[in-house]
Amino acid sequence: MTGGLARAIRGGLALACAGLVALTAGCGTQSAATVTGTAPPPVAVPLSTSLVTAQGTWAIAVMGGSAASDNDFWQLFVRRTDVGPWSLVTPEGVADNGGLVAAGASASLVVGFRPSQNLTYSPLATSTDAGRNWSPGLLDADLASTPGAIAVSPSGRTLALLRDGTIWAAPTAGAAAAGQWAPLITRSALAASAPGRSCGLAGVTAVSFGPNNDPMAAGSCGRPGAVGVFTDASGTWRSAGLALPGAFGRDRVQVLGLAALPISGPISGAGGNTALLLAGNSLLAAWRNGTRWTVSAPVAAGTVRALGFGADGSAWVLLGASQGGADRAEVIGGAGGSWRALPPVPAGTQVLVPRGTATLAPGAGGSYDALAVAGSRLTVWRLAQGAWAKAQLITVPIEYGSSG
């Protein structure tokens, strides 16, 4: 795709704006519930991430130079086969200094560009051929700065989480591309709902879909021990029923990420959801099979640098180093799995991604790729026989100063 993406988006913007403004005018009329006590600010979830679709494994990382000088450029990469090379597939034609977010359906990937500089809306791009070609789309709003800001259901229904916590919905992928979005719920309205009041909802961090294609939202709770995962059933928001063991009853809980498990297709699974949770200083994974949740044992957390989900409920978290040590990575397989520490990741690693679509089980020795960034250079390291080995080097053509 070329600069035609930007031209096509600008052409459709005027048509979408009037209806969207009218729809959003009444969204903020409900007041949020009052939470007693002072909750700590939610942990910022970095945009660096990876995800797996039927087209391949995708990774998002920031490259270039200083963000203060607008020389930071977010890039999208894809590995189309389990053992194949990585390719640069960042959609062209739109400034991406604000960051990229992405979500996959069974046969497509949707990428959202967060607004930066003079951009006041969020362009979208969709590919159905593993990033070889892109079609333009439009969201006349500011996407949230979280990797869970977009979700696409198997039917094509699309959700977008905005910076202010409002959730918008488009009934089909085509409607999303055409800018035909409508508000689903505001953060204040969700906080004022019965499950929102019970949680003391302090912020929304991710959107997703449940097994019945019901919209889901997740966030951080001000009430100790409460977990903020909610499901919209025919217009009524309810708790998704996720609860942690009593040992975490005094901890504030934040949902760092929420992903849907595929029901059928090249990536098989039982349907349901996977969630990554931060409870106090502990990291947990949780899985829903459609009716009930299973929660992992905890692992000690640290500064969250990146996180992502694999197929069939696997997940990974990249944690920042402490006291001059190396960054560490923790991975976990599907429901009932246990956390497993990988060898210290190579210096400069931005994103960690699972190799292929295999579920990672405890002690299974699953392979991972680590994508390390240094300016315009991306080094791919592959984990084999307990050690990282250099597998690929990609030089990204970055035009420094082009965003000034």
C-alpha positions as CSV (number, residue, x, y, z in Angstrom):
1,M,0.0,0.0,0.0
2,T,1.2,3.5,-0.8
3,G,0.1,7.1,0.1
4,G,-3.3,6.1,-1.3
5,L,-4.2,4.9,2.2
6,A,-4.0,8.4,3.6
7,R,-5.9,9.9,0.6
8,A,-8.7,7.3,0.9
9,I,-9.0,7.8,4.6
10,R,-9.2,11.6,4.2
11,G,-11.9,11.2,1.5
12,G,-14.1,9.1,3.8
13,L,-13.5,11.2,6.9
14,A,-16.1,13.9,6.2
15,L,-18.8,11.3,5.6
16,A,-18.2,9.6,8.9
17,C,-17.7,12.5,11.2
18,A,-21.3,13.9,11.3
19,G,-22.9,10.6,12.3
20,L,-20.2,9.8,14.8
21,V,-20.4,13.1,16.5
22,A,-24.2,12.7,16.9
23,L,-23.8,9.2,18.3
24,T,-21.2,10.2,20.8
25,A,-23.0,13.3,22.1
26,G,-25.1,11.3,24.6
27,C,-22.5,8.8,25.7
28,G,-21.1,10.5,28.8
29,T,-24.3,11.1,30.7
30,Q,-23.9,8.4,33.3
31,S,-21.6,9.1,36.3
32,A,-19.0,6.8,37.5
33,A,-19.2,5.0,40.8
34,T,-17.3,6.4,43.7
35,V,-14.4,4.2,44.9
36,T,-13.4,4.6,48.5
37,G,-9.7,4.8,49.2
38,T,-6.9,5.7,46.7
39,A,-6.1,3.2,44.1
40,P,-2.6,3.3,42.6
41,P,-2.4,4.4,38.9
42,P,-2.8,1.5,36.4
43,V,0.4,0.0,35.0
44,A,0.9,1.3,31.5
45,V,0.8,-1.6,29.1
46,P,3.5,-1.2,26.3
47,L,2.4,-1.4,22.7
48,S,5.2,-3.8,21.7
49,T,3.5,-7.2,21.3
50,S,2.9,-10.2,19.1
51,L,-0.1,-12.2,18.1
52,V,-0.9,-15.3,16.0
53,T,-3.5,-15.6,13.2
54,A,-4.1,-18.1,10.4
55,Q,-1.9,-16.0,8.2
56,G,1.1,-16.2,10.5
57,T,2.8,-14.7,13.5
58,W,2.8,-10.9,13.8
59,A,5.1,-8.6,15.9
60,I,4.9,-4.9,16.6
61,A,8.0,-3.0,17.8
62,V,9.2,0.6,17.8
63,M,12.4,1.4,15.9
64,G,14.4,4.5,15.0
65,G,15.5,7.2,17.4
66,S,14.1,9.7,19.9
67,A,10.4,10.0,20.5
68,A,10.9,13.6,21.6
69,S,12.2,14.4,18.1
70,D,9.4,12.3,16.4
71,N,12.1,9.9,15.1
72,D,10.4,6.9,16.7
73,F,8.7,4.7,14.0
74,W,6.5,1.8,14.9
75,Q,6.9,-1.3,12.6
76,L,4.9,-4.4,11.9
77,F,6.6,-7.7,11.0
78,V,5.1,-11.1,10.0
79,R,6.5,-14.6,9.9
80,R,4.2,-16.4,7.5
81,T,5.3,-20.0,8.3
82,D,6.5,-21.7,11.5
83,V,10.2,-21.7,10.5
84,G,10.2,-19.1,7.8
85,P,11.9,-15.7,7.9
86,W,10.4,-12.5,9.2
87,S,9.3,-9.8,6.7
88,L,8.6,-6.0,7.2
89,V,5.0,-5.3,6.3
90,T,4.2,-2.0,8.0
91,P,1.4,-0.3,6.0
92,E,2.6,2.8,4.2
93,G,1.1,6.2,3.8
94,V,0.3,7.2,7.4
95,A,2.5,8.5,10.2
96,D,3.0,5.8,12.8
97,N,4.9,7.7,15.5
98,G,1.9,7.4,17.8
99,G,2.1,3.6,17.8
100,L,0.4,0.6,16.2
101,V,-2.2,-1.8,17.6
102,A,-3.5,-4.9,15.8
103,A,-6.1,-7.6,16.0
104,G,-6.6,-10.7,13.9
105,A,-9.7,-12.5,12.5
106,S,-9.6,-16.0,10.9
107,A,-8.5,-14.6,7.5
108,S,-7.4,-11.0,8.1
109,L,-5.4,-8.6,10.3
110,V,-6.5,-5.1,11.2
111,V,-3.9,-2.5,12.2
112,G,-4.8,0.8,13.9
113,F,-2.5,3.9,13.8
114,R,-2.7,5.9,17.0
115,P,-2.9,9.6,16.3
116,S,0.4,11.6,16.5
117,Q,1.5,15.1,15.8
118,N,-1.4,16.8,13.8
119,L,-3.4,13.6,13.2
120,T,-6.7,13.7,15.1
121,Y,-8.2,10.4,14.1
122,S,-7.0,6.7,13.9
123,P,-6.4,5.4,10.4
124,L,-6.9,1.6,9.9
125,A,-5.4,-0.9,7.5
126,T,-6.6,-4.4,6.8
127,S,-4.8,-7.3,5.0
128,T,-6.1,-10.6,3.9
129,D,-2.9,-11.9,2.4
130,A,-0.4,-11.8,5.3
131,G,0.6,-8.2,4.8
132,R,1.4,-8.2,1.1
133,N,-1.4,-5.7,0.4
134,W,-3.5,-3.4,2.6
135,S,-6.9,-1.8,2.3
136,P,-7.5,1.5,4.1
137,G,-10.0,2.1,6.9
138,L,-11.1,4.8,9.3
139,L,-11.8,5.3,13.0
140,D,-12.6,9.0,13.7
141,A,-11.3,8.9,17.3
142,D,-8.1,8.4,19.3
143,L,-7.3,4.7,19.9
144,A,-6.1,3.8,23.4
145,S,-2.4,3.3,24.0
146,T,-2.7,-0.4,24.8
147,P,-2.2,-3.5,22.6
148,G,-5.7,-4.6,23.4
149,A,-7.3,-1.6,21.9
150,I,-8.8,-3.5,18.9
151,A,-10.7,-6.8,18.7
152,V,-12.3,-8.6,15.8
153,S,-14.8,-11.4,16.1
154,P,-15.1,-14.4,13.7
155,S,-18.1,-12.7,12.2
156,G,-16.2,-9.5,11.5
157,R,-17.7,-7.4,14.2
158,T,-15.0,-5.0,15.4
159,L,-14.4,-3.2,18.7
160,A,-12.2,-0.2,19.4
161,L,-11.1,1.1,22.8
162,L,-10.5,4.8,22.8
163,R,-8.1,6.8,24.9
164,D,-10.9,8.0,27.2
165,G,-12.1,4.5,27.9
166,T,-15.1,4.6,25.6
167,I,-15.7,1.4,23.5
168,W,-16.9,1.8,19.9
169,A,-18.3,-1.0,17.7
170,A,-18.7,-1.7,14.0
171,P,-21.0,-4.5,12.9
172,T,-18.8,-5.8,10.2
173,A,-15.2,-5.5,9.0
174,G,-16.5,-3.6,6.0
175,A,-18.4,-1.2,8.2
176,A,-15.2,-0.6,10.3
177,A,-13.2,0.1,7.2
178,A,-15.9,2.6,6.0
179,G,-15.9,4.5,9.3
180,Q,-19.3,3.2,10.3
181,W,-18.7,3.0,14.1
182,A,-21.2,3.6,16.9
183,P,-20.5,4.0,20.7
184,L,-21.1,0.8,22.7
185,I,-20.4,2.1,26.2
186,T,-18.3,4.7,27.9
187,R,-15.9,4.1,30.7
188,S,-18.1,6.0,33.1
189,A,-21.2,4.0,32.2
190,L,-19.3,0.8,32.6
191,A,-18.0,2.0,36.0
192,A,-21.6,2.8,37.0
193,S,-22.9,-0.6,36.1
194,A,-23.4,-3.2,38.8
195,P,-20.2,-5.1,38.0
196,G,-18.3,-1.9,37.5
197,R,-19.4,-0.6,40.9
198,S,-18.5,-4.0,42.5
199,C,-15.0,-3.8,40.9
200,G,-14.5,0.0,41.5
201,L,-13.5,0.2,37.8
202,A,-10.5,2.6,37.5
203,G,-9.7,2.2,33.8
204,V,-10.2,0.0,30.7
205,T,-7.2,-1.7,29.2
206,A,-8.5,-4.2,26.6
207,V,-11.4,-5.3,24.5
208,S,-12.2,-8.8,23.2
209,F,-15.0,-11.2,22.3
210,G,-16.3,-14.2,24.2
211,P,-17.2,-17.6,22.8
212,N,-20.7,-16.4,21.7
213,N,-19.2,-13.3,20.0
214,D,-20.3,-11.2,22.9
215,P,-18.2,-8.1,23.4
216,M,-15.9,-8.1,26.4
217,A,-13.9,-5.4,28.3
218,A,-11.2,-5.6,30.9
219,G,-9.4,-3.1,33.1
220,S,-8.1,-2.2,36.5
221,C,-10.2,-2.3,39.7
222,G,-9.9,0.0,42.7
223,R,-11.5,-2.5,45.1
224,P,-8.8,-4.9,46.4
225,G,-9.2,-8.5,45.2
226,A,-11.7,-7.7,42.5
227,V,-11.0,-8.6,38.8
228,G,-12.4,-6.3,36.1
229,V,-13.5,-8.6,33.2
230,F,-16.9,-7.8,31.8
231,T,-19.2,-9.3,29.1
232,D,-22.0,-7.5,27.2
233,A,-25.0,-9.8,26.9
234,S,-27.7,-8.2,24.7
235,G,-26.9,-4.7,26.0
236,T,-26.5,-5.6,29.7
237,W,-22.9,-5.7,31.1
238,R,-22.2,-8.5,33.5
239,S,-19.1,-9.7,35.3
240,A,-17.3,-12.5,33.4
241,G,-17.0,-14.4,36.6
242,L,-13.2,-14.3,37.0
243,A,-12.1,-14.4,40.6
244,L,-8.6,-14.9,42.2
245,P,-7.7,-17.1,45.2
246,G,-8.2,-15.5,48.6
247,A,-4.5,-14.9,49.0
248,F,-4.9,-12.0,46.6
249,G,-7.8,-10.4,48.5
250,R,-5.7,-7.4,49.5
251,D,-4.2,-6.7,46.1
252,R,-5.3,-4.3,43.5
253,V,-5.8,-6.3,40.3
254,Q,-5.2,-5.1,36.7
255,V,-6.0,-7.0,33.6
256,L,-2.9,-6.4,31.4
257,G,-4.2,-8.3,28.4
258,L,-7.3,-10.2,27.2
259,A,-7.4,-12.4,24.1
260,A,-10.0,-14.6,22.5
261,L,-9.3,-18.2,21.7
262,P,-10.2,-19.4,18.2
263,I,-13.0,-22.0,18.0
264,S,-12.1,-23.5,14.6
265,G,-9.8,-23.1,11.6
266,P,-6.1,-23.6,11.1
267,I,-5.5,-22.6,14.7
268,S,-7.7,-24.9,16.7
269,G,-8.9,-24.3,20.2
270,A,-11.8,-24.8,22.5
271,G,-13.0,-21.2,22.3
272,G,-13.0,-18.9,25.3
273,N,-10.4,-16.4,26.5
274,T,-7.0,-15.9,27.9
275,A,-6.1,-13.1,30.3
276,L,-2.9,-11.8,31.9
277,L,-3.3,-10.3,35.3
278,L,-1.2,-8.2,37.6
279,A,-2.2,-8.6,41.3
280,G,0.0,-6.6,43.5
281,N,3.5,-7.9,42.7
282,S,2.4,-11.1,41.2
283,L,1.7,-12.1,37.6
284,L,-1.1,-14.6,36.8
285,A,-2.7,-16.1,33.7
286,A,-6.3,-17.2,33.5
287,W,-8.3,-19.1,30.9
288,R,-12.0,-19.4,30.3
289,N,-13.4,-22.4,28.4
290,G,-16.8,-20.6,27.8
291,T,-18.3,-21.4,31.2
292,R,-15.6,-21.3,33.9
293,W,-12.1,-19.9,34.6
294,T,-8.9,-21.6,35.5
295,V,-6.2,-19.5,37.1
296,S,-2.5,-20.2,37.1
297,A,-0.1,-20.1,40.0
298,P,1.6,-16.7,40.3
299,V,5.1,-15.7,39.3
300,A,6.9,-12.7,40.6
301,A,6.4,-9.6,38.4
302,G,8.6,-6.7,37.6
303,T,8.4,-3.8,35.1
304,V,6.3,-5.1,32.2
305,R,8.1,-4.2,29.0
306,A,6.0,-6.3,26.6
307,L,3.4,-9.1,26.5
308,G,1.5,-11.1,24.0
309,F,-0.5,-14.2,23.3
310,G,0.1,-17.3,21.3
311,A,-2.4,-19.9,20.0
312,D,-4.4,-22.2,22.3
313,G,-4.0,-20.1,25.4
314,S,-0.3,-19.6,25.6
315,A,1.1,-16.3,26.7
316,W,4.4,-14.5,27.4
317,V,5.6,-11.5,29.3
318,L,8.9,-9.6,29.0
319,L,10.0,-8.1,32.3
320,G,12.5,-5.4,32.8
321,A,15.8,-6.0,34.4
322,S,16.6,-5.0,38.0
323,Q,19.9,-3.9,39.4
324,G,21.7,-4.1,36.1
325,G,20.7,-7.6,35.3
326,A,19.3,-8.9,32.0
327,D,15.6,-8.7,31.1
328,R,13.8,-11.8,31.8
329,A,10.9,-13.6,30.0
330,E,8.2,-15.8,31.5
331,V,6.1,-18.0,29.3
332,I,3.1,-20.2,30.0
333,G,1.1,-22.7,28.0
334,G,-2.7,-23.3,27.9
335,A,-5.1,-23.9,30.8
336,G,-3.5,-25.6,33.7
337,G,0.0,-24.6,32.6
338,S,2.8,-23.2,34.8
339,W,5.1,-20.3,34.3
340,R,8.5,-21.1,32.8
341,A,11.5,-18.7,32.7
342,L,13.4,-18.5,29.5
343,P,17.1,-17.9,29.4
344,P,18.0,-14.2,29.8
345,V,16.9,-12.5,26.6
346,P,19.4,-10.8,24.2
347,A,20.1,-7.2,24.9
348,G,17.8,-4.7,23.3
349,T,14.9,-7.2,22.9
350,Q,11.6,-5.3,22.3
351,V,9.2,-8.1,21.5
352,L,9.1,-11.8,22.3
353,V,7.0,-14.1,20.0
354,P,6.2,-17.8,20.0
355,R,7.5,-19.9,17.2
356,G,4.6,-21.2,15.2
357,T,1.2,-21.9,16.7
358,A,2.2,-24.8,19.1
359,T,0.9,-24.5,22.6
360,L,3.6,-24.1,25.2
361,A,3.3,-26.5,28.0
362,P,5.4,-26.7,31.2
363,G,8.7,-28.3,30.5
364,A,7.9,-28.8,26.8
365,G,10.9,-26.9,25.6
366,G,8.9,-24.8,23.1
367,S,11.0,-22.5,20.9
368,Y,10.7,-18.7,20.9
369,D,12.0,-15.9,18.8
370,A,13.3,-12.7,20.4
371,L,13.2,-9.5,18.2
372,A,16.0,-7.1,19.3
373,V,16.0,-3.5,18.1
374,A,18.9,-1.2,17.7
375,G,18.0,1.9,15.7
376,S,16.9,0.8,12.2
377,R,18.3,-2.7,12.7
378,L,16.2,-5.7,13.8
379,T,18.0,-8.8,15.0
380,V,15.9,-12.0,15.3
381,W,17.2,-14.5,17.9
382,R,15.8,-18.0,18.1
383,L,15.8,-20.2,21.2
384,A,17.2,-23.6,20.5
385,Q,18.5,-26.2,23.0
386,G,18.3,-23.7,25.8
387,A,20.3,-20.9,24.2
388,W,19.6,-17.9,21.9
389,A,21.1,-18.1,18.4
390,K,21.0,-15.3,15.8
391,A,18.6,-16.3,13.1
392,Q,18.0,-13.1,11.0
393,L,19.0,-9.5,10.5
394,I,16.6,-6.9,9.0
395,T,17.5,-3.3,8.2
396,V,14.4,-1.2,8.1
397,P,14.5,1.9,5.8
398,I,13.8,4.6,8.3
399,E,13.7,8.3,7.1
400,Y,14.8,10.2,10.1
401,G,13.4,13.7,10.3
402,S,10.5,12.8,8.0
403,S,7.9,13.4,10.7
404,G,9.0,16.8,11.6
